[in-house]
Amino acid sequence: MRIRAMSWLAALSIAAFAFAAPVSAQSPGRDQDKSAKDHANQAGKDLKHGAKEAGKAISKAFHDARDKLRQTRDDRRRDQRKDLRDKWGVLLARPEVKDELRLHARRMAQLDYIEKLSDDVDEDKIQDRAKRARDLENDRHDRRMAALKTAAGGAR
């Protein structure tokens, strides 16, 4: 609904400029208007340039952190698989357990990504929400794995 409202707002603002009566050349305030517009344009360019530079700095830090994670991916994967084998044993052979672990890993990866991005841009509210979502996902996963374990007859 917001998109539709924003579209109407944009269309109306464009229409207002397109059908506005042209200002005559003898208008006494024309030179003042032009200098004000030039000043506003320069201020907008400066603001845009500053935002672009800040975005590059954030992007650089994020890319460096992502590259570091890529370098240690194999070691982290090996350690995680060993921990899962030690914890769940033969239960890992069941397809529903594999599906649950895959779903949990995907959700946790997305939450990690959100938390990392929010940390880089200092968005504490988003980071708090990601941490709460992480706790909820871990609780859900623990309940689901316990149910799968009891359904398998407690096999370990």
Secondary structure, DSSP 8 states (H G I E B T S, - for coil): -HHHHHHHHHHHHHHHHHSS----TT-TTHHHHHHHHHHHHHHHHHHHHHHHHHHHHHHHHHHHHHHHHHHTHHHHHHHHHHHHHHHHGGGGGSHHHHHHHHHHHHHHHHHHHHHHHHHHTT-HHHHHHHHHHHHHHHHHHHHHHHHHHHHTTS--
